[in-house]
Amino acid sequence: MITKLAGIAEVAKHKPKEKFTSLAHLINEDMLRQCHIEIDGRKAMGIDEVSKGIFNENLEENLKYLIERIKRHAYQPLPVRRAYIHKPGSDKKRPLGILAHEYSNLENYHT
C-alpha cells in the first residue's frame, strides 16, 4: 500500500496537472487499521459523538463495514462539527472544524 501511494505522490509531484479519477481501489482494511492506530485518541469527538475508543471496541467489524461501503460507493462522510475558539491576545474567536471519527449512518454502527 505504501509503495502504491508513494508512486502516486511521485506522479503528482512531477506532473501537477495529472488527474486521478479514483484512489478507492487502494484503500483496504490494513491501511485503515493503521490510520486508526495513528489517530490521537484525545481529540474532540465530531458530530457523530464517536471516539477512537468507541470505534475500537469492534474495530475489525467496523473496518469491514467501512470498506464495504467505500467499495460500493455508499460511504457518506458526516459534516464537520463547528466550534469557535478564542484567538490569543484578542476578544475575537476563530472557527475550528472537528471531524467525525468515521460513521455517517449511526444505526448501522457496530458496537
C-alpha positions as CSV (number, residue, x, y, z in Angstrom):
1,M,0.0,0.0,0.0
2,I,2.7,2.5,1.0
3,T,4.6,1.7,-2.3
4,K,1.5,2.4,-4.4
5,L,0.8,5.7,-2.5
6,A,4.4,6.7,-2.8
7,G,4.2,6.1,-6.6
8,I,1.0,8.3,-6.8
9,A,2.7,11.0,-4.7
10,E,5.7,10.9,-7.1
11,V,3.5,11.2,-10.2
12,A,1.6,14.1,-8.5
13,K,4.8,15.9,-7.6
14,H,6.3,15.6,-11.1
15,K,3.1,16.0,-13.1
16,P,1.0,18.5,-11.2
17,K,-1.7,18.6,-13.9
18,E,-2.2,14.8,-13.8
19,K,-5.7,13.8,-13.0
20,F,-6.5,10.9,-10.7
21,T,-10.1,9.6,-11.2
22,S,-10.2,7.4,-8.1
23,L,-8.0,6.1,-5.4
24,A,-10.6,4.0,-3.7
25,H,-9.1,0.8,-5.1
26,L,-6.0,1.5,-2.9
27,I,-8.0,1.5,0.3
28,N,-8.0,-1.7,2.4
29,E,-8.6,-2.8,5.9
30,D,-4.9,-2.8,6.8
31,M,-4.4,0.8,5.7
32,L,-7.5,1.9,7.6
33,R,-6.4,0.0,10.7
34,Q,-3.0,1.7,10.6
35,C,-4.7,5.1,10.1
36,H,-7.0,4.4,13.1
37,I,-3.9,3.4,15.2
38,E,-2.2,6.7,14.4
39,I,-5.2,8.9,15.3
40,D,-4.7,10.8,18.6
41,G,-7.4,9.4,20.9
42,R,-7.5,12.6,22.9
43,K,-9.1,14.6,20.1
44,A,-12.6,16.0,20.4
45,M,-15.5,14.0,19.1
46,G,-17.2,15.1,15.9
47,I,-20.9,15.4,15.1
48,D,-21.3,11.6,15.4
49,E,-20.0,11.6,19.0
50,V,-17.9,8.5,18.2
51,S,-14.5,8.5,19.8
52,K,-11.4,6.4,18.9
53,G,-12.1,4.2,21.9
54,I,-15.7,3.6,20.9
55,F,-14.7,2.8,17.3
56,N,-12.0,0.5,18.6
57,E,-14.5,-1.7,20.6
58,N,-15.3,-3.6,17.4
59,L,-12.5,-2.4,15.2
60,E,-12.4,-5.4,12.8
61,E,-16.1,-5.4,12.2
62,N,-16.2,-1.6,11.8
63,L,-13.4,-1.6,9.3
64,K,-15.0,-4.3,7.2
65,Y,-18.3,-2.4,7.2
66,L,-16.4,0.8,6.2
67,I,-14.5,-0.9,3.4
68,E,-17.8,-2.5,2.1
69,R,-19.5,1.0,2.0
70,I,-16.4,2.6,0.3
71,K,-16.2,-0.1,-2.4
72,R,-19.9,0.1,-3.2
73,H,-19.7,3.9,-3.2
74,A,-22.2,4.2,-0.3
75,Y,-19.9,6.0,2.1
76,Q,-21.1,9.5,3.0
77,P,-18.8,11.5,5.3
78,L,-20.6,13.5,8.0
79,P,-20.5,17.3,8.1
80,V,-17.8,18.9,10.2
81,R,-18.8,20.0,13.7
82,R,-18.1,23.7,14.0
83,A,-16.6,25.1,17.2
84,Y,-15.2,28.6,17.9
85,I,-12.1,29.1,19.9
86,H,-10.6,32.3,21.3
87,K,-7.8,33.9,19.4
88,P,-4.8,34.6,21.6
89,G,-4.4,38.2,22.5
90,S,-7.9,39.1,21.1
91,D,-11.6,39.1,22.1
92,K,-12.3,37.5,18.7
93,K,-12.9,33.8,18.0
94,R,-11.9,31.7,15.1
95,P,-13.8,28.7,13.7
96,L,-12.5,25.3,14.2
97,G,-13.7,22.2,12.2
98,I,-13.9,19.0,14.2
99,L,-14.1,15.9,12.0
100,A,-16.3,12.9,12.8
101,H,-14.3,9.7,13.5
102,E,-15.9,7.8,10.7
103,Y,-19.6,6.9,10.7
104,S,-22.3,8.6,8.7
105,N,-25.0,6.0,9.5
106,L,-25.2,5.5,13.3
107,E,-28.0,2.9,13.2
108,N,-25.5,0.6,11.4
109,Y,-22.7,1.4,13.8
110,H,-21.3,-1.8,15.2
111,T,-20.6,-1.6,19.0
